[in-house]
């Protein structure tokens, strides 16, 4: 036989439907709870079950579930009154049984207020009433944010600059629920292809920086007052106007420092790609007009990043990532196991060494390659570059 504890579990599962009925103004009472469990097999068990069931019922407490009975005769239990149905007769019986009177009152008040102020939010509240309940303590502040964006759909301010009377970290701490509502309330002003909150809702944000080094002394002197190591936001880097014809993308900082020891490289800069964060520069259009060299570690990840870069800039060439370099300087170091299974955008020679490195989990870090060898390889590239000019 079903117990009071099991009835509560089933009633809690119907709580979402109950809240939805409030928004939709649908009557769902009496609300039936299925109690299809068989009674105990002994008379004493049966009586205990009935006693416990009645103890938490409306009959005893004045609220909660109602039990109806039917008289039946069985072999094991004889003639007894068996529960035939269990149901909540009224809304008050239901919410008092679940001890949610205050919560329901607040839900009614806040859902009504939200729908009156933002009618377009009604389908969302009907679908996700428990999200409102989960945020009930901060809902008034959420509405403050929604009001501001309704009037100012493209504020172009940093989050903490917004003139909304909430805690400075409130929006940052509640981005998920606010995003769902703003997607509806200011639908025509949302940047739908942006997942980042700030970009999606036309807010200022702290841009990623591109760190690069000028390898041509003339460019450094003429355009940057002799400064050669520079970090600027991506948006500024995308509009950079200097006579660059070749870019070396390096995977890590050690490689970046090494580039400064190279002989003067005409019309050349080196960019710190930060491994897989090289995606920060994928939309820099002027990079499509220059020669690009990628210099990464000789390990599985190095070639996977090379493939990533080549996906953005198809003409990218690798440097110091060949089998000859690996065989000369490999010191039996192990790398990080690669779980990549997609087809990579590599040349045949690159694919051969990539598979060898991946299979054996080998790594040759670029800083372990002697500087005179690095200089020699870059001098070859520089000679070819000048010859092309």
Secondary structure, DSSP 8 states (H G I E B T S, - for coil): ---HHHHHHHHHHTHHHHHHHHHHT----SEEE-------SSHHHHHHHHHHHHHTSHHHHSSSEEEEEEEEEETTTEEEEEEEEEEE-SHHHHHHHTT-HHHHHHHHHHHHHHHHH-GGGHHHHHH-HHHHHHTGGGHHHHHHHHHHHHH-TT--S-GGGS--SS-TTHHHHTHHHHHHHHHHHTGGG--TT--SHHHHTT------EEEEEE--HHHHHHHHTT--EEEEEHHHHTT--S---EEEEESSHHHHHHHTTS---TTEEEEE--GGGGGGGTT-GGGGGSEEEEE--BSHHHHHHHHHHHHHSTT-EE-S-SHHHHHHH---EE-------S-----HHHHHHHHHHHHHTEEB-GGGS-HHHHHHHHHHHHHHHHHH-
